[in-house]
Amino acid sequence: MKKTVLRKPKGFIDVYKHKPGAEKDRTHYCPGCGHGILHKLIAEAMEDLDIVDDTILISPVGCSVFAYYYFDTGNFQAAHGRAPAVATATSRANPDKVVISYQGDGDLAAIGGNNIIQAANRGENIVVFFVNNAIYGMTGGQMAPTTLEGQITTTTPYGRNVDTDGYPMKMCEVISQLTAPTYVERVSLHDAPHIRKARAAVRKALLNAKERKGFQFVEVLSTCPSGWKMDPVKSMEWVKERMMPLYPLGVYRDLGEEARITTRPVPVMDPAAVWEKLGISAEKDVDFPRGEVADEYRKMSIRVAGFGGQGIMVTGQALAGVALEYGYNVSWLPSYGPEMRGGTANCSVNIQDGTIGAAEAVKPGMLLAMNRPSLEKFEKTIVPGGTLIYNSTLIDIEPARKDIKVFAVPITGMADELGNTRVQSLVNIGAYAAITGMFKVEDVITLLPKLFKGKNQAIIDLNAKAVKAGFDYVKENF
């Protein structure tokens, strides 16, 4: 006997395991919100088109950010408005995948306005689902680019005034004026017949992306009962009575069979092939054998922090440069304050075998603090059992942590004694080598001409003394 089985589509995670707390069987969305309806249409289409395992979804800021809780796909989070840029990179690096940019109106049409226009103009092979509820749903109800004239929300008590605020933006009309987009349609979720039409639009866009037919844009008129201060039924009526006359439904562009199949160069992912394309020899000039390194220092995540002008970036670059010569994978990520010299500066360095998943040392195993503000800011981020090296010349307080190894090294003082404060970067390298055992001091000195190309021999010799001074101080005092 045939049975009807009611279940979630396979495009959904069965239990929302990423949600905190006990409510892993409930969604975030308010009663009457259109996000849940659109989620279901997308999930069903992914299952029917057999692309669940071949889909990558980009979710930015706003209510759209919650998408990663629900879809059983690959997922990237993006900064506010930047989902099309992240989707572009994702699609080009994974040309065999279907990439979705799931965005709200405040995200897409406001801060992300340039991102969406440029992605559409390039004809990127991505699907953009644009939820237009005429409001910033998560951030207090302030006016979005799509807010209607005179529309009253929590933070727009007088509504949009076109003389001061301009007119509502019509994104389907804007996108359809470009040459590259393949398919542009506006649909609505305010009643069952229109949901069925939205379902067809969702499927068409995803099928086009599966067939690599370029840029797909589906604008979805949706409700925000909470932000609009209406009950769900009234909000559905408001879409029909107020939004649809301003935002007419329909197909604005459909190239159909005439759509050009996107064929971009296959990205080069093999390191040796990348070196060859860049004209760089895969053979290292120097390849130092590694010594005995304690387990805790085999995979290093390091934050170097201080004032601009203290050689913070040079320290990070030197650490990365020397580690490369020992055959490690490395990353170096700088971060500056408003001014370089005299302002705050820090960088993240990762040194390890295998793939480096994140370039920033958010929870470093080691902090090298060159001044007191850096110590106070970053000491708390060191992982338990990690290592702190601090510049005792300039830092006149004791570290607060008792669960880390601490090395007080007069870095600036030793550089001054050598006659040039600027060589404190290499004092840092010597101290690091002595503490970790990762580098041999003679190897670092051998590499100095390579690390400081173009510098005269006097500078090279002075930096060699700095490396030795930092190394010897640690060996003699700890």
C-alpha positions as CSV (number, residue, x, y, z in Angstrom):
1,M,0.0,0.0,0.0
2,K,1.5,3.4,-1.0
3,K,2.3,5.7,1.8
4,T,2.8,9.4,1.9
5,V,6.0,10.4,3.8
6,L,6.3,13.9,5.1
7,R,9.9,14.9,5.7
8,K,12.3,17.8,5.3
9,P,14.0,18.0,1.9
10,K,17.5,16.7,1.9
11,G,18.7,20.2,1.2
12,F,18.1,20.9,4.9
13,I,20.0,19.8,7.9
14,D,17.6,17.5,9.8
15,V,18.4,18.8,13.2
16,Y,19.9,22.4,13.4
17,K,23.1,21.2,15.1
18,H,24.8,24.6,14.7
19,K,22.2,26.4,16.8
20,P,23.2,27.1,20.4
21,G,21.0,26.0,23.3
22,A,18.3,23.4,23.3
23,E,16.1,24.8,20.5
24,K,17.7,22.8,17.7
25,D,14.4,21.9,16.1
26,R,13.2,25.4,15.7
27,T,14.1,28.2,13.2
28,H,15.0,31.7,14.1
29,Y,12.3,33.3,11.9
30,C,9.3,35.2,13.2
31,P,5.8,34.1,12.3
32,G,4.9,35.3,8.8
33,C,8.5,35.8,7.8
34,G,9.3,34.9,4.2
35,H,12.8,33.5,4.8
36,G,11.5,30.1,6.0
37,I,9.3,29.8,2.9
38,L,12.2,30.7,0.5
39,H,14.5,28.3,2.4
40,K,12.1,25.5,1.8
41,L,11.8,26.3,-1.9
42,I,15.6,26.3,-2.3
43,A,16.1,23.1,-0.3
44,E,13.5,21.2,-2.3
45,A,15.0,22.4,-5.6
46,M,18.5,21.4,-4.5
47,E,17.3,17.8,-3.8
48,D,15.3,17.5,-7.0
49,L,18.1,18.8,-9.1
50,D,20.6,16.5,-7.2
51,I,22.9,19.3,-6.3
52,V,22.8,19.2,-2.5
53,D,26.4,18.0,-2.3
54,D,27.5,20.3,-5.1
55,T,26.1,23.6,-3.7
56,I,28.0,26.2,-1.7
57,L,25.9,28.9,0.0
58,I,27.2,32.4,0.9
59,S,25.4,34.0,3.8
60,P,26.2,37.6,4.9
61,V,24.9,39.9,7.6
62,G,21.3,40.4,8.6
63,C,18.6,37.7,8.9
64,S,20.2,36.1,5.9
65,V,23.1,35.1,8.1
66,F,21.0,32.4,9.7
67,A,21.0,30.3,6.5
68,Y,24.0,28.3,7.5
69,Y,22.0,26.8,10.4
70,Y,19.6,25.2,8.0
71,F,21.1,24.2,4.7
72,D,23.0,20.9,4.3
73,T,25.6,22.4,1.9
74,G,29.0,24.0,1.9
75,N,28.8,27.4,3.5
76,F,30.8,30.6,3.8
77,Q,30.0,33.6,5.9
78,A,30.7,37.0,4.3
79,A,31.0,40.5,5.6
80,H,28.1,42.9,5.2
81,G,27.4,43.3,1.5
82,R,30.3,41.3,0.3
83,A,28.6,38.0,-0.5
84,P,28.8,38.5,-4.3
85,A,32.6,39.0,-4.0
86,V,33.0,35.9,-1.9
87,A,30.6,34.0,-4.3
88,T,32.8,35.1,-7.2
89,A,35.9,33.7,-5.7
90,T,34.1,30.5,-4.6
91,S,32.6,29.9,-8.0
92,R,35.9,30.5,-9.9
93,A,37.8,28.2,-7.5
94,N,35.1,25.6,-7.7
95,P,33.8,25.8,-11.3
96,D,31.9,22.5,-11.0
97,K,29.8,23.8,-8.0
98,V,26.5,25.7,-7.8
99,V,27.2,28.8,-5.7
100,I,24.3,30.7,-4.0
101,S,24.5,34.3,-2.7
102,Y,21.6,34.6,-0.3
103,Q,21.1,38.3,0.6
104,G,18.6,40.8,2.1
105,D,17.8,44.2,0.7
106,G,19.8,46.2,3.2
107,D,22.8,44.0,2.6
108,L,22.6,43.8,-1.2
109,A,21.3,47.2,-2.3
110,A,23.0,49.3,0.4
111,I,26.5,48.5,1.5
112,G,26.8,45.7,-1.1
113,G,25.5,47.8,-4.1
114,N,28.7,47.9,-5.9
115,N,29.5,44.3,-5.2
116,I,26.3,43.1,-6.8
117,I,26.5,45.3,-9.8
118,Q,30.1,44.3,-10.6
119,A,29.4,40.5,-10.2
120,A,26.3,40.8,-12.4
121,N,28.3,42.8,-15.0
122,R,31.0,40.1,-15.1
123,G,28.3,37.4,-15.6
124,E,29.6,35.4,-12.7
125,N,28.2,31.9,-12.5
126,I,26.3,32.4,-9.3
127,V,22.6,32.4,-8.2
128,V,21.6,35.5,-6.1
129,F,18.4,35.2,-4.1
130,F,17.5,38.7,-3.0
131,V,15.0,38.9,-0.2
132,N,13.2,42.3,-0.5
133,N,11.2,43.1,2.7
134,A,11.7,46.8,2.5
135,I,13.5,47.0,5.8
136,Y,16.7,46.2,7.6
137,G,15.1,43.2,9.4
138,M,17.8,42.5,12.0
139,T,19.3,45.9,12.7
140,G,16.4,47.8,14.3
141,G,14.2,48.5,11.3
142,Q,16.0,51.5,9.9
143,M,15.3,52.5,6.3
144,A,16.7,50.2,3.6
145,P,17.3,51.2,0.0
146,T,14.0,49.5,-0.8
147,T,11.9,51.1,2.0
148,L,8.7,52.6,0.4
149,E,7.9,56.3,0.4
150,G,6.1,57.1,3.7
151,Q,6.6,53.6,5.1
152,I,6.6,53.7,8.9
153,T,9.1,51.5,10.8
154,T,10.6,51.5,14.2
155,T,13.4,53.9,13.3
156,T,11.7,55.7,10.4
157,P,8.7,57.2,12.2
158,Y,8.1,59.6,9.3
159,G,8.8,57.2,6.5
160,R,10.9,57.8,3.4
161,N,11.0,61.4,2.3
162,V,12.1,61.4,-1.4
163,D,13.3,65.0,-1.2
164,T,15.9,64.0,1.5
165,D,16.2,60.2,1.1
166,G,15.7,59.6,-2.6
167,Y,13.5,57.0,-4.1
168,P,13.3,53.2,-3.4
169,M,15.8,51.2,-5.4
170,K,14.4,48.7,-7.9
171,M,17.1,46.1,-8.2
172,C,15.6,43.9,-10.9
173,E,15.2,46.9,-13.1
174,V,18.8,47.9,-12.4
175,I,20.4,44.4,-12.9
176,S,18.4,43.8,-16.1
177,Q,20.0,46.8,-17.8
178,L,23.4,45.1,-17.8
179,T,24.4,42.9,-20.7
180,A,25.8,39.8,-18.9
181,P,22.9,38.5,-16.6
182,T,21.1,35.5,-18.0
183,Y,18.0,35.4,-15.9
184,V,16.3,38.1,-13.8
185,E,12.9,37.7,-12.2
186,R,10.9,39.2,-9.4
187,V,8.5,37.0,-7.4
188,S,6.5,37.2,-4.2
189,L,5.6,35.0,-1.3
190,H,2.4,36.6,-0.1
191,D,0.0,33.8,-1.1
192,A,0.0,30.2,-2.4
193,P,-0.3,30.9,-6.1
194,H,2.6,33.3,-6.0
195,I,4.7,30.9,-3.9
196,R,4.2,28.3,-6.7
197,K,5.5,30.9,-9.2
198,A,8.4,31.6,-6.8
199,R,9.1,27.9,-6.7
200,A,9.5,27.8,-10.5
201,A,11.8,30.8,-10.5
202,V,14.1,29.2,-7.8
203,R,14.3,26.0,-9.8
204,K,15.1,27.7,-13.0
205,A,17.8,29.8,-11.5
206,L,19.5,26.8,-9.9
207,L,19.2,24.7,-13.0
208,N,20.8,27.5,-15.1
209,A,23.7,27.7,-12.6
210,K,24.1,23.9,-12.7
211,E,24.4,24.2,-16.5
212,R,26.9,27.1,-16.0
213,K,24.7,29.7,-17.7
214,G,26.1,32.7,-15.8
215,F,24.5,35.2,-13.5
216,Q,21.0,34.4,-12.1
217,F,19.1,37.0,-10.0
218,V,15.8,36.2,-8.3
219,E,14.2,39.0,-6.2
220,V,11.7,37.8,-3.7
221,L,9.1,40.2,-2.2
222,S,8.8,39.1,1.4
223,T,7.3,40.2,4.7
224,C,8.8,41.4,8.0
225,P,5.8,41.4,10.4
226,S,8.1,42.3,13.4
227,G,9.8,45.2,11.7
228,W,6.6,46.4,10.1
229,K,4.7,46.1,13.3
230,M,1.9,44.1,11.7
231,D,0.4,40.6,12.2
232,P,1.4,38.0,9.6
233,V,-2.0,38.2,7.7
234,K,-1.9,42.0,7.5
235,S,1.7,41.9,6.3
236,M,0.8,39.6,3.4
237,E,-1.9,42.0,2.4
238,W,0.6,44.9,2.6
239,V,2.9,43.1,0.1
240,K,0.0,42.9,-2.4
241,E,-1.4,46.3,-1.8
242,R,1.7,48.4,-1.4
243,M,4.9,46.6,-2.5
244,M,3.7,45.0,-5.8
245,P,2.6,48.2,-7.4
246,L,6.0,49.7,-6.8
247,Y,7.9,46.5,-7.5
248,P,6.1,44.8,-10.4
249,L,6.4,41.0,-10.6
250,G,7.7,39.3,-13.7
251,V,10.6,38.2,-15.8
252,Y,13.0,41.1,-16.6
253,R,15.6,39.0,-18.4
254,D,15.6,35.4,-19.7
255,L,18.1,34.4,-22.3
256,G,16.9,30.8,-22.2
257,E,18.7,28.6,-24.7
258,E,20.6,31.7,-26.0
259,A,22.4,31.9,-22.7
260,R,26.2,31.7,-23.1
261,I,27.8,28.8,-21.1
262,T,30.4,30.3,-18.8
263,T,33.9,29.0,-19.6
264,R,36.6,30.5,-17.5
265,P,40.2,29.3,-17.2
266,V,40.5,26.4,-14.7
267,P,42.2,27.7,-11.6
268,V,45.7,26.5,-10.9
269,M,45.7,24.9,-7.5
270,D,48.9,22.8,-7.6
271,P,51.7,24.7,-5.8
272,A,54.4,23.6,-8.3
273,A,52.2,24.8,-11.2
274,V,51.6,28.1,-9.5
275,W,55.4,28.6,-9.1
276,E,55.9,27.8,-12.7
277,K,53.3,30.3,-13.9
278,L,54.8,33.0,-11.7
279,G,58.3,32.2,-13.1
280,I,59.5,31.1,-9.7
281,S,61.7,28.1,-9.3
282,A,60.2,25.4,-7.1
283,E,63.7,24.6,-6.0
284,K,64.7,26.4,-2.8
285,D,68.1,28.2,-2.7
286,V,68.7,27.0,0.8
287,D,67.0,24.0,2.5
288,F,68.1,23.7,6.1
289,P,67.6,20.4,8.0
290,R,65.4,20.7,11.0
291,G,66.6,20.1,14.5
292,E,64.7,18.7,17.5
293,V,61.6,20.8,18.1
294,A,59.4,20.2,21.1
295,D,55.8,19.1,20.2
296,E,54.3,22.4,21.5
297,Y,56.3,24.4,18.9
298,R,55.8,22.2,15.9
299,K,52.7,24.0,14.9
300,M,53.0,27.7,15.6
301,S,50.4,30.5,15.6
302,I,52.2,33.7,16.6
303,R,50.9,37.3,17.2
304,V,53.6,40.0,17.0
305,A,52.4,43.3,18.3
306,G,53.7,46.8,19.2
307,F,53.9,50.4,17.9
308,G,54.5,51.2,14.3
309,G,58.2,51.7,13.8
310,Q,59.2,48.9,16.2
311,G,59.8,46.5,13.4
312,I,56.6,44.5,14.0
313,M,56.1,43.6,10.3
314,V,59.8,42.9,9.7
315,T,59.7,40.5,12.7
316,G,56.8,38.7,11.2
317,Q,58.2,38.6,7.7
318,A,61.6,37.4,9.0
319,L,59.9,34.6,11.0
320,A,58.0,33.5,7.9
321,G,61.0,33.8,5.6
322,V,63.3,31.7,7.8
323,A,60.6,29.1,8.4
324,L,60.2,28.7,4.6
325,E,63.8,27.7,4.3
326,Y,63.1,24.9,6.7
327,G,60.3,23.6,4.5
328,Y,57.4,24.7,6.6
329,N,54.2,26.2,5.2
330,V,53.8,29.8,6.4
331,S,51.4,32.7,6.4
332,W,51.9,36.3,7.3
333,L,49.0,38.7,7.8
334,P,49.6,42.4,8.8
335,S,47.2,44.7,10.7
336,Y,47.9,48.4,11.0
337,G,46.3,51.1,13.1
338,P,45.3,54.5,11.7
339,E,49.0,55.5,11.3
340,M,51.9,53.3,10.6
341,R,54.7,54.9,12.5
342,G,53.7,55.6,16.1
343,G,50.3,53.9,15.7
344,T,49.4,50.4,16.8
345,A,50.5,47.5,14.6
346,N,50.4,43.8,14.8
347,C,50.8,40.8,12.5
348,S,49.9,37.1,12.6
349,V,52.4,34.4,11.5
350,N,51.6,30.7,11.1
351,I,54.3,28.1,10.8
352,Q,53.4,24.5,10.4
353,D,53.4,21.4,8.1
354,G,50.1,20.9,6.3
355,T,47.4,23.3,5.3
356,I,47.0,26.6,7.2
357,G,43.3,27.0,7.7
358,A,43.2,30.6,9.0
359,A,45.8,33.3,8.5
360,E,45.0,35.4,11.6
361,A,46.3,34.2,14.9
362,V,43.1,34.7,16.8
363,K,44.2,32.3,19.6
364,P,47.9,32.3,19.2
365,G,50.2,29.8,20.8
366,M,52.8,32.6,21.2
367,L,52.6,36.4,21.7
368,L,55.6,38.6,21.1
369,A,54.6,41.9,22.8
370,M,56.8,44.9,22.2
371,N,54.9,47.5,24.3
372,R,52.5,47.6,27.2
373,P,49.2,48.2,25.2
374,S,50.0,45.2,23.1
375,L,50.6,43.0,26.2
376,E,47.4,44.2,27.8
377,K,45.3,43.7,24.7
378,F,46.6,40.3,23.5
379,E,47.8,38.5,26.6
380,K,44.3,37.2,27.2
381,T,44.2,35.6,23.7
382,I,47.1,33.2,24.2
383,V,46.0,29.6,24.5
384,P,46.5,28.0,27.9
385,G,50.1,26.5,28.0
386,G,51.2,29.0,25.3
387,T,54.2,31.3,25.3
388,L,54.7,35.0,26.0
389,I,57.8,36.9,25.0
390,Y,57.6,40.5,26.1
391,N,59.9,43.5,25.7
392,S,60.9,44.2,29.3
393,T,62.7,47.4,28.3
394,L,59.4,49.1,27.6
395,I,56.9,47.0,29.6
396,D,57.0,47.8,33.3
397,I,54.2,45.5,34.5
398,E,54.1,41.8,35.2
399,P,52.0,39.6,32.9
400,A,48.7,38.6,34.5
401,R,48.5,35.0,33.2
402,K,49.8,32.1,35.3
403,D,49.0,29.4,32.9
404,I,51.5,30.3,30.2
405,K,55.3,30.3,29.9
406,V,56.8,33.8,30.2
407,F,60.1,35.2,28.8
408,A,61.0,38.8,29.7
409,V,63.6,39.9,27.2
410,P,65.0,43.5,27.1
411,I,64.6,43.6,23.3
412,T,64.8,47.3,22.8
413,G,67.6,47.7,25.3
414,M,69.8,45.1,23.6
415,A,69.2,46.8,20.2
416,D,70.2,50.1,21.7
417,E,73.4,48.6,23.1
418,L,74.2,47.4,19.6
419,G,73.9,51.0,18.4
420,N,70.6,50.9,16.4
421,T,67.1,50.4,17.8
422,R,65.9,49.2,14.4
423,V,67.6,45.8,14.8
424,Q,65.3,44.8,17.6
425,S,63.4,42.8,15.0
426,L,66.3,40.4,14.7
427,V,66.7,40.3,18.5
428,N,63.2,38.9,18.4
429,I,64.2,36.3,15.9
430,G,67.1,35.2,18.0
431,A,65.0,34.9,21.1
432,Y,62.3,32.9,19.2
433,A,65.0,30.5,17.9
434,A,66.3,29.9,21.4
435,I,62.9,29.3,23.0
436,T,61.4,27.1,20.3
437,G,64.5,25.3,18.9
438,M,62.8,25.7,15.5
439,F,65.8,27.7,13.9
440,K,69.5,27.4,14.4
441,V,71.1,30.7,15.0
442,E,73.8,30.1,12.4
443,D,71.2,29.3,9.8
444,V,69.4,32.6,10.5
445,I,72.6,34.5,10.1
446,T,73.3,32.7,6.9
447,L,69.9,33.8,5.6
448,L,70.3,37.5,6.4
449,P,71.7,38.6,3.0
450,K,68.6,37.0,1.4
451,L,66.2,38.5,4.0
452,F,67.7,42.0,3.6
453,K,68.5,42.1,-0.1
454,G,70.2,45.3,-1.2
455,K,71.4,46.2,2.3
456,N,75.1,46.8,2.7
457,Q,77.4,44.5,4.6
458,A,77.5,46.7,7.7
459,I,73.7,46.4,8.1
460,I,73.9,42.6,7.6
461,D,76.6,42.3,10.2
462,L,74.7,44.4,12.7
463,N,71.6,42.3,12.3
464,A,73.7,39.1,12.8
465,K,74.9,40.5,16.1
466,A,71.2,41.2,17.0
467,V,70.2,37.6,16.3
468,K,73.0,36.3,18.4
469,A,72.2,38.7,21.2
470,G,68.6,37.6,21.4
471,F,69.5,34.0,21.2
472,D,72.3,34.2,23.9
473,Y,70.1,36.2,26.3
474,V,67.4,33.5,26.4
475,K,69.9,30.7,26.7
476,E,71.8,32.4,29.5
477,N,68.7,33.6,31.5
478,F,66.1,30.9,31.1
